[in-house]
Amino acid sequence: MSDTHDNVPEQDSHGSVPATFADEPIANPGLPPHHWRPSDVDEKAEKRAERQVATLYGLSLVCTVLFLVSYFVFHVGDHWDTIGGLGASTFALGLTLGGALLFIGSGTIQWARKLMVDHEIVEYRHPAASPESDREAALAALDAGVSESGIARRPLVRNSLLGAVGILGLPAIVMLRDLGPLPGDKLSHTIWEKGMRVVRDVVGTPIKVSDLEIGDLVNAEPEALFPTEANGYPPIEGTDLQQAKVKAAVIVHRMEPDDIISEQTRNWSVEGIVVYSKICTHVGCPISLNERTTHHLLCPCHQSTFDLTDSGKVIFGPAGHALPQLPLTVDSEGYLIAQSDFTEPVGPSFWERG
């Protein structure tokens, strides 16, 4: 344990401290008296702390076993098992894995606080580089260790070790596939198609040109997400519905036609009305903060800014590419409809983006 006189500068024969310490702006106060912990002086307290740490690690082990059991027991898919209305598999896996990590951390903290050596030390600053003799000794010891291991003259052992360590990454890759199938081209397409009406989000009412004034910004979705007998679209439910809504979400903005800069934006607009994806091309946040006078659309997450007059071009922020624009026209009744699906993938960059 600690010695209250460790590392305290000694006085010279004249009763003063060396110049190294005398030049300090504050006199060295030395170390305070050491306060013993109960586990340092009481064997019963020490054993009790040891049992506490072991119990916490044991609980972590139990949580890990329960994680594995939950993985195989709870059903996922078309008919998910539930716990309190939540997906049983997700709930159980999250709870048990979190518990396993929590108990390991708690046990380690308890171990450090009550059982590891409690020794106060003071170390004065010194040059960052070690003395040359120490560095030479360290390199010599490293060379000696390599030589004694025989790895340099045993290529079979060396190469087999490298192969065994290198292939350890494959199990992680295999387990990552368990997160779900690769998306294929699903990220490159949405539910939008030629002739599909643009409708207001939540309520599902179609939008006419006359419904919008200059400066209006409306959150919208494709009509197919609001199936009725009149429009004839088949119902979409569950996960498929949520995925379709996320990818197809758009904003509708009206400006003066003369404010539009790019020819493509003009060709895909109707009387100054433009439709863009609502999903930021940075990390996928929903965006709808509109600067009415400049027609700049701002993402609230990381301040990426897009120019709605110029093909959704990025003018500020970390977004990597322009906001996809939906080609727009009107039907015989004057309602806004899509000319086609988006001509590029919506959302943030991903490995299959062309």
N, C-alpha and C positions, 0 to 999 in steps of 0.2 A: 504494500500500500504506500501512500505518499509519505514523503519526508518533507516537512514544512521548510527545510533549509536547502532543498534541491534547487540548483540553478540560481541561487541568490548570490550576487557578486560579492566576493570577499573584499574586505578592506585591506589596504597595504599597512606597512609598519607605522605610517603617520596618521592612520585612522580615517583615510579617505578612500573612496572607490576609484577604480581605474578610470582613465580618461574616457574610455569607450562608453562607460555608463554615466560619468559625471557630466558629459556633454549633452545628455538627454534633457529635453525640456521639462520632464516630470521625473522626480526621483523614483527609483525602483522600489515599490512598496513590499516586494517579496510575495510569498504565497500565503493566503489565509489559512487558518487552522483547518485541517481535514475533518470532515464530518462523516463518521462511519455509517454505512447503511445497515439496517437490521440484518440483512443477509450476510454482511461481512463479519458480524460478531456473534450471531445466533445461529447455531447449526440447524435448529428446527426451521427458522425462517428461510435459511438457504435451501433446505430440502423442499419446503413448501413452494418456493419460487421455482425450483427445478420441476416440480410436478405441474405447476401452472403452465410453464413453457411447453412441457411434453403434452399436456392436455390440449393446448391450442394447436400444436402440430398434429395431434391425433384427430382433432376436429377437421383440420384441413384435409387430412387423408380421407376421412369419412365423406366430406363434400365432394372430393374427386371421384370416389367410388359411386356416389349418388349421381354425379354428372354422367358417368358412363352408363349407369342403369337408365337414367332418364332418356339418354340419346336413343336407346333401343326400345324402350317401353312405350313412350308416347307416340301416337300416330300423327303424321302430318300429311297433308294432301287435300283431297276433296272433302273429307270429313274429319276435321281436326279435333283431337281431344282438347278439352278446355278446363281451366281452373279459374273459377270466379269470373267467367266470361272472357278470360285471356287465353291465348294459345298455350296449352299445357307444356309443349316442348320448349318453346321460347322462354316461358316463365321459369320452368324448372332448370333449364340449362344456364340461364343467366343467374339465377339465385345460387345454384350450387357452385358454379365457377367463381362467382363473386365471393362466396363464402370461403372457398379454398384459398383464394389469394388474400382475403382479409385475415384469416386465421394465421397464415404464414407470416404476414406482416406484423400482426399483433404479437405472435410468439417471439419473433425476432426482436421487436421493441422491448418486450418484457425481459428477454434474455440480456439485452444490452444494459437495461436499467438496473437489473438486480443481480446479475451473475457475472458479467464480464468485468475485467479488472478496472477498478475505479481509481485512477492514478492521475493527479494533476501534474502537468509539466509546463514549463516555459521554454520556448526555443526562440532565440534571437535570430533576426534576419541575417542571412549570409548570401554571398554571391550565388546566383542561380546555377552556374556551372560548377560541377565537382572538380576537385583538384585533378591535375593531369595524371598523377600517380593512381588515383582511384579509378579513373576512366580506363587506364591501361590494365589495371587489375580486373575490372569488370569484363573487358573484352577477352582477356586471357582466360578468365573463368568460363566465359561462354564458349570459347574455342575448345577448352578442355572438355566441357560437357558434350559438345557435338562430337568430339573425337572419341570420348568414352562410350557414347551411345552406339557408335558404329554405323550411324545412318548414312554417312557418306560412302562407306565401302560396302553397304548392303542395299543395292538398288531394289531388290525384290521386296524387302521389308518397307523401304521408303515409299515405293510406288503403290504397294498394297494399302499402306496407311493413308496415303493421299486419296486413293480411290474410295476407301471406306468412309473417310470424312466427307469427301465431295458428294457422295451419293446420298448423304443424310438429308440433303435438301429435297429429294424426291418425295418422301412421305408428306412433307408440307404441301407440295404441289398437288399431290393426290387428294389430300384432305380439303384443299381449297375448292376442288371441283364439287365437293359436297355442299357448297353454298348454293348450288343451282346450276343448271345447264348454261353453256355459253349463249349469249344473246343472238348469235348469228346476225341476220339483217334486221332484227326487230327494232333496233335503235335507229335505223335508217328510214323508217316509214311510220306514219301515223294513220289514224282512222279517217282523216280528211280525204275526200275524193271529188272528182269533177261533179259539179251541180249540187253539192251539199251546202245547205244554208248555214249562215253564221247566226248563232242565237246567243242571247244574253246568258251569262253564267247563272247558275242556281235556278232561275225561273224558266229558262228555255224558250223565251219568246224570240221569234225571228226579227231581224233588224232591217229596216228600210233606210234608204239614203236620207229621206226626209226626217227620220227620227234623230239625226245627229246634227249638232251645231258645230261651228268652227271652234276648235279647242277641246271638244269632248274626247274623253278616253273611257272606253267601256271594256270590261273583262268579258270574254266570250268563249264559247265552246262550239264544236260541230253539232248539228242537229241530231246526228245519229246517237248521241249520248242521252237524248230525250225521246225515246221511241214512243210513238202513238199509232193508233190505227190509221190516222190521216196520213202520216208521213211514211208508214210502212217499214220502218227500220226495226230489225229484230232486237229484243231486249238483251242488254249486256249486264252481267252481275258479277259480284265478288271482286277477285283480284284483277280480272280482265277489265272491268269497268274502271278501277282505280288507275291501272296502267294507261288505259286509253285517255283518261282525263288528264293525267300528268303530261303526256306527250303532246296532246292536241290543244292544250290551253293557249289562248291567244289574247292579244289586246287589239282593240279597234280604235283608231285615232283619226280625227278629221282635221284637216288644215286647208288653207287656201291652195288650190291647185298650182298656182304660180310659185308657191314656196318649195315645191318638190324639185330636187336638184337632178337626181339620176334618171336616165331614160327608163331603166328597168322598173324603178319604183313607180314612175308615172304609168307605165304599161300595165302594171299589176294593181293599180289603184282605180277608184271610181269617184270622180268629182272631188278629189282631194282626200278620200277615205283610204287609209292603208291598214293592213292587218299584219301583225308580226307575232312570232312566237313569244310567249310570256316567260319562257325559261331562259335565264341568263346563260350565256355561253362560257362563263367562267367555271362555276361549280354547281350551276343548276338552281339558283335561288329564283323564286317568282318575282318578277319586276313589274312595276306599274307606277313609278314616281315620274310624272311628266312635267317637264318645264314647258309651259304652254306657249310662251313666245318664241322659244328656240326650237321646239319639237324634239328636244333631247329627252331620252328615256333613261332613267337612273336606276341602277340596282342598289337596294338598301344594304346589301350584305358587305360588298367591298368596293362600292362606288364606281363600278364599270358604267360607262355612259355611251349610249348609242344614238346615232343621228337618224331619226325616222324619215328625214327628207332625202337621205342618200343611202338607200339599200341597207339600213340598219348598221352602218359602219361604226366601228369602235373609235371613239374620239378621246376616251380617257379610261384609265383603269386597267386591271389585269386580264380582262377577257381576251381570248386568243383569236376570235374571229367574229364576223358580223352577225347580227341577230337575223335568223332566217325570216324571210317575208313570204306570206301566203299569197299566191296569185289570186286576184279578186275580180269579180264581175257581178252583174245583177241578172235575176231571172225575169220572166215575163210579167211577174207581179211587182217588180221593183225591189225585191228582197236581195240582200247581199248574199252571194254564193261563191264558193271556191272554184277557180278554174281547174285546180288539180291539187294533189297533195303538195307539201313542201318539196322543193327541188333539192334539198340537202338535209342531212340529219339535224334534228333540233337538240338543244341541250348542250352540256359541256363537251369538251374534246374527249375522245376515247380512241382506243387502239384501232378500231375498224373505220374511223371516219376517213372518207376519201379525200 
